[in-house]
């Protein structure tokens, strides 16, 4: 079943999906410890691995679990410019204020949210120390599609 209630045949999709879900997200960062604080203090992640200076992959790294997602961070050169390319994490609306406080406490750059229509959910956008853009979002795809449908 696809968002909006259509099945694959109704949507004209005859191929079978290759992926079965998200394996992990990797961020290349200048400072592993600074990024670790964001993952733990803002996203509620738990560190499950640190290479502690050993290099099994391409550089030193740490792994976290947050909301059932494996997030990897690797030491390297972060982004030099900011863009709207981002990762959006789903959160409960009741946690928005606490997340904003944690982001502010870490001194991170909070970006003004884009204009939204009723029913889209709420978001906090912020950049980490390496210019990765994160979104904490309260809505779902089904809610967004329903809101767009109402707008015609």
N, C-alpha and C positions, 0 to 999 in steps of 0.2 A: 504494500500500500504506500502510495506517495502522499506528501503533504497535500491537503485539500480533498483527500478521499479517493482520488483516482488510482486505479491499479496500473501496473506497467503496460498492459495491453492497451488500455484506454488512452494512455499517454503516448502510444506509438513506440514504446521501447521494447525491442525484441531481444536485445543482448542481455546477458547475465552480468551483474556487477562483478568486478574483479576484486575489489577490496571488501573486507568484512568489517572494517571499523578503523579507528585511529590507533596506530601503534604507539607513537610518541611524538612530542614536539621538542625540537632542539633549538636553543638560543646560543649564539656565540657572543661572549661577553668579555670585556676587559678585566673585570674583577669578579671572581666566583663568589666571594663572600658577600659582596654588596647585592648581587642578584639573588643569592640564597635568602637574604633577609626579605626581599620582595616576595619570593615564593612562599616563605613561611609566614610572614607577618600580614601580607595582603591576601594571598590566595589560600592560606591555611594548609600549605603543603607540609609534608614530612620528608626529611632527607633520608634516603634509603641506601645511598652509596656515595662514597667519595674516593677518587683515585689517589688522594693524598700524595700527589707528586709523581705517581707512576703514570705511564702513558700506555694504555692498551689500545686506545683509539688514535685520533689525530692530535689530541692535547689533553691536559688535565681536565677532569670533568666531575660533575656531581649529578646524581639522579634524585628525583623527588616523586612522590605520589601526591596528587591534589585532585580531589573530586573524582577519583578513579582513573585519572590520567597520569601517564608517565611523562614527566617533564625533565629533559636533560639540559644541562648548561655546560658549555665547553669554553675553555679559556682561549681567547683570540681577539682579533680586532673587531670591535662592534661596529654598528652602522655609523657613518659620519653625518648622515642627513636624516631628517625626520620625514615620514610620509604617512599616507593613510593606510598602507598595508598593515594589517593587524590580525591579532588573534583575539577572539571574543569568548569569554568564559561565562557560562550561565550561573547566575546567583539568585538567591531569594531576595525579593524587594526589601524585606525587613533588615537585610544585612548591608544595604547600600551605605547608610550613614557611617557604620563602623568601618567599612572598607575605605571610605573617603578619608576618615580620620587617620587610618593606618598609612595611606598614601601620602597624606600631608605630613605626618610625623617623619616619614622617610625623606621628605623634601623633594618628592618627585613632581614632575611637570604634569599638571592636570590640564587636559585639552577641553575646551568648551564642546559640549555635545552638538551634534548636527540637529537641524530642525526635525521634529518627529510629528507624526499624526497620531491621533487618539488610537490606542490599542496596540501600538508597536512595542511597548515596554520602555523601561528607563535604562540609561547607560551612564557609566563613568568611563571616560577615556583617559589614559595616562601613559606617558613615556617612561621607560626605565632609564638607567644611566647610560645605556648604549643606543638610545633612540629607537628601541623596539616599541611599537604602540600596542597597548593592551586595552581591551574593552571588557568591562564587567557589565553584563546585560541580563535584564530580568525577563525578557520575552522569549517566545518560541517562534519557529518558522510558521506553524499553523496560525498563531495569533497575528503575525505580520501579514500573511497572505489574506486573512480575513479582513484586516484593517484596510489593505490595499483594495480589496474587492468592494468594500463599502464606499471607497472614494471614487470608484468607477474607473 
